[in-house]
Amino acid sequence: MYESFFRNFNSKVALTAEEEALIKNYLSPKKIRKKQYLLQDGDICKNIAFIEKGALKSYSVDDNGNEHIIQFALEGWIIADLYSFLTGEPATYNIDAIEDSELVLINKAAHEELLVKFPKYETFTRLNITNAYLAMQRRLTSIISSPIEERYSNFIAIYPDIVQRVPQHMIASYMGLTPETLSRIRRRILSK
Amino acid sequence: MKTKQTVAVIGATGNMGSAIAKSLSKGNYRLLLKSNKQDELDALVKEIKSRNGNADIEAAVCPVEAGWEADIIILAIPYEAEKEAAERIREVANQKIVVSIANPLNGTFDGLLTTPDTSAAEELQKLLPNSKVIKAFNTTFAADFSTPVIDGKQVDAFIAGNDEDALQIVSELVATAGFRPIIAGDLHVSRTLENMQLLLIRLGMKYNYNWLAGWKILHN
């Protein structure tokens, strides 16, 4: 139920068995089925979700009803509308499950208390946020300055597991392309 | 809340469990029903689906699976069965809302099994220290769910608990069931709420209310 969570935690900061047992009290195991929402925009994001097993995505919906995927999250990753979680303002993202998934949820009150009581949790959180920031910076740079083909090549090089598991139309949405454009690019790359 | 919450009803084929399941199936909830009586459970799921084609409802395999998937767990079981159920769901109920509906009545319906310094809800909280136990649906009879307006007045339903967010979420559940939710206070107020139902049961037996009765706070 928490194996992947603690493996990930221990890879960043080593915990004693006693600390693991205490931290476990603050975690909530949650199963979610494919296509179910973890969060809908307009609601307040009350949890950070760690993916124990499965895959989720966060996305925004524009005025024309088109989905724009912000992030994918597979095992060992974290997903949330961090802006909403941290400020308490309504979420602008939706989060749903791409596959049947198992999550470890950390609610706001539990998160705050863990930060105060466990300096190792604070380190864990800092590393997670740092990683998320780096990923976002990479994504932003790539969107504004890289040619489309290079963007896709980089994406499959960095995230081969996502390419394996996530349908192409979602990857197209993540890259800001139509599925047709993405499939043209894929053909071009393959023929090289 | 827009995001659909998953509610597990443990003991779903009992009088209260089935009444709660039927009334919540009209709301924006995904329901997972669990009972030891599989035939009755399948019949209940079928009945709810035939009445409401949009109902998002399913029979669950076991309480642990149901609790694991749930955001809110309703224990629609007698007080005496809560201990065993709590032990089974303890891990999956971590940090989740667990609704205690039980009244710890004795066998002759003239007193409570709990001592005056505690309540069924507080005992459940001790068994589930990492869950958000909320007292609700204990002052409403099963028949009230199909008739939440009695004598022209909407029945009040009292809620007690220690977590503000959880109280709000359970208030929405209570309102979906058709009652007027009233947050009565902290979890220890459950002592009063459980005694209120004892009184209502005693009065019902004495004056033949026929199990259709409820509480209404009159105020200006």
Interface residues (C-beta under 8 A of the other chain):
Chain A: M1 K24 N25 Y26 L27 S28 P29 K30 K31 I32 R33 Q36 Y37 L38 L39 Q40 D41 G42 D43 K46 L105 N107 A110
Chain B: M1 K2 T3 K4 R30 E65 W68 E69 D71 E91 V92 N94 Q95 K96 P129 N130 D165
